[in-house]
Amino acid sequence: MARIKMVQPGEARGKMAEIYKKSGGNLPNILKIHSLNPRSLQAHLDYYRAIMLGRSPLTRELREMIATVVSEINGCVY
């Protein structure tokens, strides 16, 4: 459980409510920690989309595999 206060979907207003709505109300805690600063969360989401879904000589599958290996090396459970 995160020790950082997070705005839950039912509590969200403004930009954060919009982000939750676009995500179907389901964001992992690693993203919810940005919920007190929706601009930060939007930047995180935009960055993720750019590196994982943007044009690249690497396939989406290969990018996911690289991310998985890096997370494992870093001891990250996400």
Distance bins in CASP14 RR format, pairs under 12 A and 6 or more apart:
PFRMAT RR
TARGET T0000
AUTHOR 0000-0000-0000
RMODE 2
METHOD distances of the structure
MODEL  1
1 29 1 0 0 1 0 0 0 0 0 0 0
1 32 0 0 0 0 0 1 0 0 0 0 0
1 33 0 0 0 0 0 1 0 0 0 0 0
2 8 0 0 0 0 0 1 0 0 0 0 0
2 27 0 0 0 0 0 1 0 0 0 0 0
2 28 0 0 0 0 0 1 0 0 0 0 0
2 29 1 0 1 0 0 0 0 0 0 0 0
2 30 0 0 0 0 1 0 0 0 0 0 0
2 31 0 0 0 0 0 1 0 0 0 0 0
2 32 1 0 0 1 0 0 0 0 0 0 0
2 33 1 0 1 0 0 0 0 0 0 0 0
2 34 0 0 0 0 0 1 0 0 0 0 0
2 35 0 0 0 0 0 1 0 0 0 0 0
2 36 0 0 0 0 0 1 0 0 0 0 0
2 78 0 0 0 0 0 1 0 0 0 0 0
3 29 0 0 0 0 0 1 0 0 0 0 0
3 33 0 0 0 0 1 0 0 0 0 0 0
4 29 0 0 0 0 1 0 0 0 0 0 0
4 30 0 0 0 0 0 1 0 0 0 0 0
4 31 0 0 0 0 0 1 0 0 0 0 0
4 32 0 0 0 0 1 0 0 0 0 0 0
4 33 1 0 1 0 0 0 0 0 0 0 0
4 34 0 0 0 0 1 0 0 0 0 0 0
4 35 0 0 0 0 1 0 0 0 0 0 0
4 36 0 0 0 0 1 0 0 0 0 0 0
4 37 0 0 0 0 0 1 0 0 0 0 0
4 40 0 0 0 0 0 1 0 0 0 0 0
5 11 0 0 0 0 0 1 0 0 0 0 0
5 29 0 0 0 0 0 1 0 0 0 0 0
5 32 0 0 0 0 1 0 0 0 0 0 0
5 33 0 0 0 0 1 0 0 0 0 0 0
5 34 0 0 0 0 0 1 0 0 0 0 0
5 35 0 0 0 0 1 0 0 0 0 0 0
5 36 1 0 0 1 0 0 0 0 0 0 0
5 37 0 0 0 0 0 1 0 0 0 0 0
6 12 0 0 0 0 1 0 0 0 0 0 0
6 16 0 0 0 0 0 1 0 0 0 0 0
6 20 0 0 0 0 0 1 0 0 0 0 0
6 27 0 0 0 0 1 0 0 0 0 0 0
6 28 0 0 0 0 0 1 0 0 0 0 0
6 29 1 0 0 1 0 0 0 0 0 0 0
6 30 0 0 0 0 0 1 0 0 0 0 0
6 31 0 0 0 0 1 0 0 0 0 0 0
6 32 1 0 1 0 0 0 0 0 0 0 0
6 33 1 0 0 1 0 0 0 0 0 0 0
6 34 0 0 0 0 1 0 0 0 0 0 0
6 35 1 0 1 0 0 0 0 0 0 0 0
6 36 1 0 0 1 0 0 0 0 0 0 0
6 37 0 0 0 0 0 1 0 0 0 0 0
6 38 0 0 0 0 0 1 0 0 0 0 0
6 41 0 0 0 0 0 1 0 0 0 0 0
7 13 0 0 0 0 1 0 0 0 0 0 0
7 14 0 0 0 0 0 1 0 0 0 0 0
7 15 0 0 0 0 0 1 0 0 0 0 0
7 16 1 0 1 0 0 0 0 0 0 0 0
7 17 0 0 0 0 1 0 0 0 0 0 0
7 19 0 0 0 0 1 0 0 0 0 0 0
7 20 0 0 0 0 1 0 0 0 0 0 0
7 25 0 0 0 0 0 1 0 0 0 0 0
7 27 0 0 0 0 0 1 0 0 0 0 0
7 31 0 0 0 0 0 1 0 0 0 0 0
7 32 1 0 0 1 0 0 0 0 0 0 0
7 33 0 0 0 0 0 1 0 0 0 0 0
7 34 0 0 0 0 1 0 0 0 0 0 0
7 35 1 1 0 0 0 0 0 0 0 0 0
7 36 1 0 0 1 0 0 0 0 0 0 0
7 37 0 0 0 0 1 0 0 0 0 0 0
7 38 0 0 0 0 1 0 0 0 0 0 0
7 41 0 0 0 0 1 0 0 0 0 0 0
8 16 0 0 0 0 1 0 0 0 0 0 0
8 17 0 0 0 0 0 1 0 0 0 0 0
8 20 0 0 0 0 1 0 0 0 0 0 0
8 25 0 0 0 0 1 0 0 0 0 0 0
8 26 0 0 0 0 0 1 0 0 0 0 0
8 27 0 0 0 0 0 1 0 0 0 0 0
8 29 0 0 0 0 0 1 0 0 0 0 0
8 32 0 0 0 0 1 0 0 0 0 0 0
8 35 0 0 0 0 1 0 0 0 0 0 0
8 36 0 0 0 0 0 1 0 0 0 0 0
9 16 0 0 0 0 1 0 0 0 0 0 0
9 17 1 0 0 1 0 0 0 0 0 0 0
9 18 0 0 0 0 0 1 0 0 0 0 0
9 19 0 0 0 0 1 0 0 0 0 0 0
9 20 1 0 1 0 0 0 0 0 0 0 0
9 21 0 0 0 0 1 0 0 0 0 0 0
9 22 0 0 0 0 0 1 0 0 0 0 0
9 23 0 0 0 0 1 0 0 0 0 0 0
9 24 0 0 0 0 1 0 0 0 0 0 0
9 25 1 0 1 0 0 0 0 0 0 0 0
9 26 0 0 0 0 1 0 0 0 0 0 0
9 27 0 0 0 0 1 0 0 0 0 0 0
9 32 0 0 0 0 1 0 0 0 0 0 0
9 35 0 0 0 0 1 0 0 0 0 0 0
10 16 0 0 0 0 1 0 0 0 0 0 0
10 17 0 0 0 0 1 0 0 0 0 0 0
10 20 1 0 0 1 0 0 0 0 0 0 0
10 21 0 0 0 0 0 1 0 0 0 0 0
10 25 0 0 0 0 1 0 0 0 0 0 0
10 35 0 0 0 0 0 1 0 0 0 0 0
11 17 0 0 0 0 1 0 0 0 0 0 0
11 20 0 0 0 0 1 0 0 0 0 0 0
11 25 0 0 0 0 0 1 0 0 0 0 0
11 32 0 0 0 0 0 1 0 0 0 0 0
11 35 0 0 0 0 1 0 0 0 0 0 0
11 36 0 0 0 0 0 1 0 0 0 0 0
12 18 0 0 0 0 1 0 0 0 0 0 0
12 19 1 0 0 1 0 0 0 0 0 0 0
12 20 1 0 1 0 0 0 0 0 0 0 0
12 21 0 0 0 0 1 0 0 0 0 0 0
12 22 0 0 0 0 0 1 0 0 0 0 0
12 23 0 0 0 0 0 1 0 0 0 0 0
12 24 0 0 0 0 0 1 0 0 0 0 0
12 25 0 0 0 0 1 0 0 0 0 0 0
12 27 0 0 0 0 0 1 0 0 0 0 0
12 32 0 0 0 0 0 1 0 0 0 0 0
12 34 0 0 0 0 0 1 0 0 0 0 0
12 35 1 0 0 1 0 0 0 0 0 0 0
12 36 0 0 0 0 0 1 0 0 0 0 0
12 38 0 0 0 0 1 0 0 0 0 0 0
12 41 0 0 0 0 0 1 0 0 0 0 0
13 19 0 0 0 0 0 1 0 0 0 0 0
13 20 0 0 0 0 0 1 0 0 0 0 0
13 21 0 0 0 0 0 1 0 0 0 0 0
13 35 0 0 0 0 0 1 0 0 0 0 0
13 36 0 0 0 0 0 1 0 0 0 0 0
13 38 0 0 0 0 1 0 0 0 0 0 0
14 20 0 0 0 0 1 0 0 0 0 0 0
14 21 0 0 0 0 1 0 0 0 0 0 0
14 35 0 0 0 0 0 1 0 0 0 0 0
14 38 1 0 0 1 0 0 0 0 0 0 0
14 39 0 0 0 0 0 1 0 0 0 0 0
14 42 0 0 0 0 0 1 0 0 0 0 0
15 21 0 0 0 0 0 1 0 0 0 0 0
15 22 0 0 0 0 0 1 0 0 0 0 0
15 34 0 0 0 0 0 1 0 0 0 0 0
15 35 0 0 0 0 0 1 0 0 0 0 0
15 36 0 0 0 0 0 1 0 0 0 0 0
15 37 0 0 0 0 1 0 0 0 0 0 0
15 38 1 1 0 0 0 0 0 0 0 0 0
15 39 1 0 0 1 0 0 0 0 0 0 0
15 40 0 0 0 0 0 1 0 0 0 0 0
15 41 0 0 0 0 1 0 0 0 0 0 0
15 42 1 0 0 1 0 0 0 0 0 0 0
15 43 0 0 0 0 0 1 0 0 0 0 0
15 45 0 0 0 0 0 1 0 0 0 0 0
16 22 0 0 0 0 0 1 0 0 0 0 0
16 23 0 0 0 0 0 1 0 0 0 0 0
16 25 0 0 0 0 0 1 0 0 0 0 0
16 27 0 0 0 0 0 1 0 0 0 0 0
16 31 0 0 0 0 0 1 0 0 0 0 0
16 32 0 0 0 0 1 0 0 0 0 0 0
16 34 0 0 0 0 1 0 0 0 0 0 0
16 35 1 0 1 0 0 0 0 0 0 0 0
16 36 0 0 0 0 1 0 0 0 0 0 0
16 37 0 0 0 0 1 0 0 0 0 0 0
16 38 1 0 1 0 0 0 0 0 0 0 0
16 39 0 0 0 0 1 0 0 0 0 0 0
16 40 0 0 0 0 0 1 0 0 0 0 0
16 41 1 0 0 1 0 0 0 0 0 0 0
16 42 0 0 0 0 1 0 0 0 0 0 0
17 23 0 0 0 0 0 1 0 0 0 0 0
17 24 0 0 0 0 0 1 0 0 0 0 0
17 25 0 0 0 0 1 0 0 0 0 0 0
17 35 0 0 0 0 0 1 0 0 0 0 0
17 38 0 0 0 0 1 0 0 0 0 0 0
17 41 0 0 0 0 0 1 0 0 0 0 0
18 24 0 0 0 0 0 1 0 0 0 0 0
18 25 0 0 0 0 0 1 0 0 0 0 0
18 38 0 0 0 0 1 0 0 0 0 0 0
18 39 0 0 0 0 0 1 0 0 0 0 0
18 41 0 0 0 0 0 1 0 0 0 0 0
18 42 0 0 0 0 1 0 0 0 0 0 0
18 45 0 0 0 0 0 1 0 0 0 0 0
19 25 0 0 0 0 1 0 0 0 0 0 0
19 26 0 0 0 0 0 1 0 0 0 0 0
19 27 1 0 0 1 0 0 0 0 0 0 0
19 31 0 0 0 0 1 0 0 0 0 0 0
19 32 0 0 0 0 0 1 0 0 0 0 0
19 34 0 0 0 0 1 0 0 0 0 0 0
19 35 0 0 0 0 1 0 0 0 0 0 0
19 37 0 0 0 0 0 1 0 0 0 0 0
19 38 1 0 0 1 0 0 0 0 0 0 0
19 39 0 0 0 0 0 1 0 0 0 0 0
19 40 0 0 0 0 0 1 0 0 0 0 0
19 41 1 0 1 0 0 0 0 0 0 0 0
19 42 1 0 0 1 0 0 0 0 0 0 0
19 43 0 0 0 0 0 1 0 0 0 0 0
19 44 0 0 0 0 0 1 0 0 0 0 0
19 45 1 0 0 1 0 0 0 0 0 0 0
19 46 0 0 0 0 0 1 0 0 0 0 0
20 26 0 0 0 0 1 0 0 0 0 0 0
20 27 1 0 0 1 0 0 0 0 0 0 0
20 31 0 0 0 0 0 1 0 0 0 0 0
20 32 0 0 0 0 1 0 0 0 0 0 0
20 34 0 0 0 0 0 1 0 0 0 0 0
20 35 0 0 0 0 1 0 0 0 0 0 0
20 38 0 0 0 0 1 0 0 0 0 0 0
20 41 0 0 0 0 1 0 0 0 0 0 0
20 42 0 0 0 0 0 1 0 0 0 0 0
20 45 0 0 0 0 0 1 0 0 0 0 0
21 27 0 0 0 0 0 1 0 0 0 0 0
22 38 0 0 0 0 0 1 0 0 0 0 0
22 41 0 0 0 0 0 1 0 0 0 0 0
22 42 0 0 0 0 0 1 0 0 0 0 0
22 45 0 0 0 0 1 0 0 0 0 0 0
22 49 0 0 0 0 0 1 0 0 0 0 0
23 31 0 0 0 0 1 0 0 0 0 0 0
23 32 0 0 0 0 0 1 0 0 0 0 0
23 35 0 0 0 0 0 1 0 0 0 0 0
23 41 0 0 0 0 1 0 0 0 0 0 0
23 42 0 0 0 0 0 1 0 0 0 0 0
23 45 0 0 0 0 1 0 0 0 0 0 0
23 48 0 0 0 0 0 1 0 0 0 0 0
25 31 0 0 0 0 0 1 0 0 0 0 0
25 32 0 0 0 0 0 1 0 0 0 0 0
25 35 0 0 0 0 0 1 0 0 0 0 0
26 32 0 0 0 0 0 1 0 0 0 0 0
27 33 0 0 0 0 1 0 0 0 0 0 0
27 34 0 0 0 0 1 0 0 0 0 0 0
27 35 0 0 0 0 1 0 0 0 0 0 0
27 38 0 0 0 0 0 1 0 0 0 0 0
27 41 0 0 0 0 1 0 0 0 0 0 0
27 42 0 0 0 0 0 1 0 0 0 0 0
27 44 0 0 0 0 0 1 0 0 0 0 0
27 45 0 0 0 0 1 0 0 0 0 0 0
27 48 0 0 0 0 0 1 0 0 0 0 0
28 34 0 0 0 0 0 1 0 0 0 0 0
28 35 0 0 0 0 0 1 0 0 0 0 0
28 41 0 0 0 0 0 1 0 0 0 0 0
28 44 0 0 0 0 0 1 0 0 0 0 0
28 45 0 0 0 0 0 1 0 0 0 0 0
28 48 0 0 0 0 0 1 0 0 0 0 0
28 76 0 0 0 0 0 1 0 0 0 0 0
28 77 0 0 0 0 0 1 0 0 0 0 0
28 78 1 0 0 1 0 0 0 0 0 0 0
29 35 0 0 0 0 1 0 0 0 0 0 0
29 77 0 0 0 0 0 1 0 0 0 0 0
29 78 0 0 0 0 1 0 0 0 0 0 0
30 41 0 0 0 0 0 1 0 0 0 0 0
30 44 0 0 0 0 1 0 0 0 0 0 0
30 45 0 0 0 0 0 1 0 0 0 0 0
30 48 0 0 0 0 0 1 0 0 0 0 0
30 71 0 0 0 0 0 1 0 0 0 0 0
30 76 0 0 0 0 1 0 0 0 0 0 0
30 77 0 0 0 0 1 0 0 0 0 0 0
30 78 1 0 1 0 0 0 0 0 0 0 0
31 37 0 0 0 0 0 1 0 0 0 0 0
31 38 0 0 0 0 0 1 0 0 0 0 0
31 40 0 0 0 0 0 1 0 0 0 0 0
31 41 1 0 0 1 0 0 0 0 0 0 0
31 42 0 0 0 0 0 1 0 0 0 0 0
31 43 0 0 0 0 0 1 0 0 0 0 0
31 44 1 0 0 1 0 0 0 0 0 0 0
31 45 1 0 0 1 0 0 0 0 0 0 0
31 47 0 0 0 0 0 1 0 0 0 0 0
31 48 0 0 0 0 1 0 0 0 0 0 0
31 78 0 0 0 0 1 0 0 0 0 0 0
32 38 0 0 0 0 0 1 0 0 0 0 0
32 40 0 0 0 0 0 1 0 0 0 0 0
32 41 0 0 0 0 1 0 0 0 0 0 0
32 44 0 0 0 0 0 1 0 0 0 0 0
32 45 0 0 0 0 0 1 0 0 0 0 0
33 40 0 0 0 0 1 0 0 0 0 0 0
33 41 0 0 0 0 1 0 0 0 0 0 0
33 44 0 0 0 0 1 0 0 0 0 0 0
33 78 0 0 0 0 0 1 0 0 0 0 0
34 40 1 0 1 0 0 0 0 0 0 0 0
34 41 1 1 0 0 0 0 0 0 0 0 0
34 42 0 0 0 0 1 0 0 0 0 0 0
34 43 0 0 0 0 1 0 0 0 0 0 0
34 44 1 0 1 0 0 0 0 0 0 0 0
34 45 0 0 0 0 1 0 0 0 0 0 0
34 46 0 0 0 0 0 1 0 0 0 0 0
34 47 0 0 0 0 0 1 0 0 0 0 0
34 48 0 0 0 0 0 1 0 0 0 0 0
35 41 1 0 0 1 0 0 0 0 0 0 0
35 42 0 0 0 0 0 1 0 0 0 0 0
35 44 0 0 0 0 0 1 0 0 0 0 0
37 43 0 0 0 0 1 0 0 0 0 0 0
37 44 0 0 0 0 1 0 0 0 0 0 0
38 44 0 0 0 0 0 1 0 0 0 0 0
38 45 0 0 0 0 0 1 0 0 0 0 0
39 45 0 0 0 0 0 1 0 0 0 0 0
39 46 0 0 0 0 0 1 0 0 0 0 0
40 46 0 0 0 0 0 1 0 0 0 0 0
40 47 0 0 0 0 0 1 0 0 0 0 0
41 47 0 0 0 0 0 1 0 0 0 0 0
41 48 0 0 0 0 0 1 0 0 0 0 0
42 48 0 0 0 0 0 1 0 0 0 0 0
42 49 0 0 0 0 0 1 0 0 0 0 0
43 49 0 0 0 0 0 1 0 0 0 0 0
43 50 0 0 0 0 0 1 0 0 0 0 0
44 50 0 0 0 0 0 1 0 0 0 0 0
44 51 0 0 0 0 0 1 0 0 0 0 0
44 52 0 0 0 0 0 1 0 0 0 0 0
45 51 0 0 0 0 0 1 0 0 0 0 0
45 52 0 0 0 0 0 1 0 0 0 0 0
45 53 0 0 0 0 0 1 0 0 0 0 0
46 52 0 0 0 0 0 1 0 0 0 0 0
46 53 0 0 0 0 0 1 0 0 0 0 0
46 54 0 0 0 0 0 1 0 0 0 0 0
47 53 0 0 0 0 0 1 0 0 0 0 0
47 54 0 0 0 0 0 1 0 0 0 0 0
48 54 0 0 0 0 0 1 0 0 0 0 0
48 63 0 0 0 0 0 1 0 0 0 0 0
48 64 0 0 0 0 0 1 0 0 0 0 0
48 67 0 0 0 0 1 0 0 0 0 0 0
48 78 0 0 0 0 0 1 0 0 0 0 0
49 55 0 0 0 0 0 1 0 0 0 0 0
49 56 0 0 0 0 0 1 0 0 0 0 0
49 60 0 0 0 0 0 1 0 0 0 0 0
49 63 0 0 0 0 0 1 0 0 0 0 0
50 56 0 0 0 0 1 0 0 0 0 0 0
50 63 0 0 0 0 0 1 0 0 0 0 0
51 58 0 0 0 0 1 0 0 0 0 0 0
51 60 0 0 0 0 0 1 0 0 0 0 0
51 63 1 0 0 1 0 0 0 0 0 0 0
51 64 0 0 0 0 0 1 0 0 0 0 0
51 66 0 0 0 0 1 0 0 0 0 0 0
51 67 0 0 0 0 1 0 0 0 0 0 0
51 70 0 0 0 0 0 1 0 0 0 0 0
52 58 0 0 0 0 1 0 0 0 0 0 0
52 59 0 0 0 0 0 1 0 0 0 0 0
52 60 1 0 0 1 0 0 0 0 0 0 0
52 61 0 0 0 0 0 1 0 0 0 0 0
52 62 0 0 0 0 0 1 0 0 0 0 0
52 63 1 0 1 0 0 0 0 0 0 0 0
52 64 1 0 0 1 0 0 0 0 0 0 0
52 65 0 0 0 0 0 1 0 0 0 0 0
52 66 0 0 0 0 1 0 0 0 0 0 0
52 67 1 0 0 1 0 0 0 0 0 0 0
52 68 0 0 0 0 0 1 0 0 0 0 0
53 59 0 0 0 0 0 1 0 0 0 0 0
53 60 1 0 0 1 0 0 0 0 0 0 0
53 63 0 0 0 0 1 0 0 0 0 0 0
53 64 0 0 0 0 0 1 0 0 0 0 0
54 60 0 0 0 0 1 0 0 0 0 0 0
54 63 0 0 0 0 1 0 0 0 0 0 0
55 63 0 0 0 0 0 1 0 0 0 0 0
56 62 0 0 0 0 1 0 0 0 0 0 0
56 63 1 0 0 1 0 0 0 0 0 0 0
56 66 0 0 0 0 0 1 0 0 0 0 0
57 63 0 0 0 0 0 1 0 0 0 0 0
58 64 0 0 0 0 1 0 0 0 0 0 0
58 65 0 0 0 0 1 0 0 0 0 0 0
58 66 1 0 0 1 0 0 0 0 0 0 0
58 67 0 0 0 0 0 1 0 0 0 0 0
59 65 0 0 0 0 1 0 0 0 0 0 0
59 66 0 0 0 0 0 1 0 0 0 0 0
60 66 0 0 0 0 0 1 0 0 0 0 0
60 67 0 0 0 0 0 1 0 0 0 0 0
61 67 0 0 0 0 0 1 0 0 0 0 0
61 68 0 0 0 0 0 1 0 0 0 0 0
62 68 0 0 0 0 0 1 0 0 0 0 0
62 69 0 0 0 0 0 1 0 0 0 0 0
63 69 0 0 0 0 0 1 0 0 0 0 0
63 70 0 0 0 0 0 1 0 0 0 0 0
64 70 0 0 0 0 0 1 0 0 0 0 0
64 71 0 0 0 0 0 1 0 0 0 0 0
65 71 0 0 0 0 0 1 0 0 0 0 0
65 72 0 0 0 0 0 1 0 0 0 0 0
66 72 0 0 0 0 0 1 0 0 0 0 0
66 73 0 0 0 0 0 1 0 0 0 0 0
67 73 0 0 0 0 0 1 0 0 0 0 0
67 74 0 0 0 0 0 1 0 0 0 0 0
67 76 0 0 0 0 1 0 0 0 0 0 0
67 78 0 0 0 0 1 0 0 0 0 0 0
68 74 0 0 0 0 0 1 0 0 0 0 0
68 75 0 0 0 0 0 1 0 0 0 0 0
68 76 0 0 0 0 1 0 0 0 0 0 0
68 77 0 0 0 0 0 1 0 0 0 0 0
68 78 0 0 0 0 1 0 0 0 0 0 0
69 75 0 0 0 0 0 1 0 0 0 0 0
69 76 0 0 0 0 0 1 0 0 0 0 0
70 76 0 0 0 0 1 0 0 0 0 0 0
70 78 0 0 0 0 0 1 0 0 0 0 0
71 77 1 0 0 1 0 0 0 0 0 0 0
71 78 1 0 0 1 0 0 0 0 0 0 0
72 78 0 0 0 0 0 1 0 0 0 0 0
END
